[in-house]
Amino acid sequence: MDIETATSEEAMTSATRAVARAEAAQYSAMLAFRDAEEARISRLDGSMRQLVERSAIPMTIGQAMGLSENQVWSRLATADRMVAHAPTCWAAFTEGLIDAARVREISTGLDRLERESSWALLDEKALAYATTHTTAELRAWIKRFVTRVEPEEALDRAEKAREQRHVSLHHLEDGMSWLSTYLPSHQASAVMKRLDRAARVPLGEDDDRTLPQRTADLYVSWLTHGETTDHPTITGDVAVTIEADVLTGLVDGHAESSDGEWSVPASWILADLDPDDTFWHRLITDPMTSDVLAHDYVGRFAPETLAKAIRFRDGVCRAPGCRVPAERCDLDHREPWPTGATNGSNMWALCRRHHSMKGHDVLRWILPTGRTVPSSPAEHVPRVAADQGPAFS
């Protein structure tokens, strides 16, 4: 990396931190104004007068900052939650180490937790992850954190939410409508994966529809006519991780998707299984190398069993911040074949774009705290608990 490039990257990092500090200053100014107004209003005579004056606070703040009253209420609630329950992360925000988007994700996690000890643990663990990962990665991490730290509370919320499952129809302009379904995540994922897999097969050479168009047409066909003769019956793999004691029924727990985007009570998964149409994979990974199915293959391409295991293990493209599902990624040799072996420790999922970048030796990303993704396996740091899922003990 030449000096000009380094200088440019340092300038971008500096600017990013300056923006984060400015965002923190905005939040702090809103809090200060709100608190000052509350103190002033408390000295006024008459409860009705006080009520009216307080109702004007968000409007005044919104006019000064170009925000709606709802946006003001949301930001004040976020700031109050962070100051009260995550002082370490709030201090990092004021220093520009994390931005407002990450603060909102942490605040959302705090709001879903119920115990003071859980708030303290999130404040302790979240900062290191937030400063070295993207907002999308942090969002998925916090979802896992909430279900693992307070599993019983998460199970109760999930059961209550499942009772609200429904289908809704909303008509729009131009002859179009939204048909929405509110479903348990594992069922919604299975539906979407089946649709996506089937839609990727054109009906013929003259089928010039886009993938989204074919997906929508299949959805309508399946719902209005059941199975069609145009497409074979296609199922989709939904990869989840279930702890052994949960799987055997010794304790209650959650099943987590391989990409970290959702989790559901494991009992839901087990109840929906078709014993004649379900295949369980038990993946045993090396704790140091993340190798799966520890066996080397002579050929360049991984056999189906290994390929599926690697995709289940990685969940998404392993380039930092990329959320492309592993099932749509290439399986890349970290050390190029044939020098590098065709096995789990030398192969990872990379989307086509990042695969190309890695091939040209430009797959690198350095965040302010120094998180990098090397393109050489010799420099590779194996995935640790904080990357795949938080260590909460």
GIMOVEN-V938130 format. One record per helix or strand of 2 or more residues. SS is the DSSP state (helix for helix, strand for strand). FROM is the first residue (numbers start at 1). LEN is the number of residues. If there is no record, write none. Layout:
# GIMOVEN-V938130
SS|FROM|LEN + SS|FROM|LEN
This chain:
# GIMOVEN-V938130
helix|3|40 + helix|47|9 + helix|57|9 + helix|69|17 + helix|87|8 + helix|100|13 + helix|116|15 + helix|135|15 + helix|151|12 + strand|166|6 + strand|177|6 + helix|185|15 + helix|211|15 + strand|240|2 + helix|244|4 + strand|254|4 + strand|263|3 + helix|266|7 + helix|304|11 + helix|326|3 + strand|330|4 + strand|347|4 + helix|352|8 + helix|377|3 + helix|385|4
